[in-house]
Amino acid sequence: MPTLAEAGVKDFNTAPWQGVLAPAGTPRLVVNYLHTQIAAVLKTSEIRERFALQGTDPVGLGPKAFDEMIDHELVLNSKVIKAVGMKGD
């Protein structure tokens, strides 16, 4: 079995991430409000301590940066799927 680099997939990061998504078409004002509220909670010491106990570092990307990260992940993961010949059942 080749490594991802040997299979033609360079700079692949397998670190897991989590995020909060809203349904497609949610008004941008609502998305921005939710982000503001969630980001404020992620900055509290209690939440940061809870995440640290789980080995996680909350980041709280803004909506645009999170959209871009998801787009990047989709492109990268599709390359991995093609490179290793995976097929859906």
N, C-alpha and C positions, 0 to 999 in steps of 0.2 A: 504494500500500500504506500503510495508516494505521500510525502508531506504536502501541505498546501502550497508551499513555495515551489516544490518540484512539479506540482500539478499546474503551475502558472498563476497562482493566486498569491500576490506579494502583499506585504503589510497588512495581513489579516489579524484583527484583534478579536479574540473570543470572549472578552469581558462581558458579563451579563449587565443588562440595564433594565430599569423599570420606568414607566411614565404614566401619566394620566392623559387619556384621550377623550375627546367629546365627539358626538355624532357629526358626520359630514353636514355642512350647512349651518352649524352653530354660529350665530353672529359673532363677529370678531370682538365686539364689546364684551360679550359674555366670556369668551375665551380669555381675554385680557384680564377680566375681573377674577376669574378662577385662578389664573396664573399668579396674580398679585396676592391672593389669599393663601394659596398653597406655598408660594415662595416665602411668605412671612412665617408660616408654620415651620418650614424647613430650616429657618434660621434660629429657631429657639433652641436653647441648650438642652432641654428635655428630649426633643426629637433628635437632635444631633447625637446625643448620648445613646439613645435607643438604636439608631442606625449604626453607630460605632460598635455596639455590642454584637451586631450581626455582621460586622466586617464590611459595612457599606458606608459610602460617603455621599450624602445628598448633594446634588448639584443645583437643580432648579433652573434648567435652561428656559429661556423665554420661548414663546410660541414659535417665532420664526426660526430660531436656532434649533429647536426640537424638530420642527418640520424638516429642516435641512439634514439633521442627523438621521432621521428615519429614512429619508430619500437615499442618503449615502449607504445606510445599512442594507436597503433593498437592492441597490446596485451591486454591492459587495457580495451579499449572500447569493444573488443570482449567478454571479461568477463562480462561486464555490460550488453551487449545485451543478452547473454545467461542467466545470472542471473535473469533478469527481464522478460524473455520469449518474447522478441521482435522478430518480423518476418517481412521481406521485402515484399512489395506488388509487 
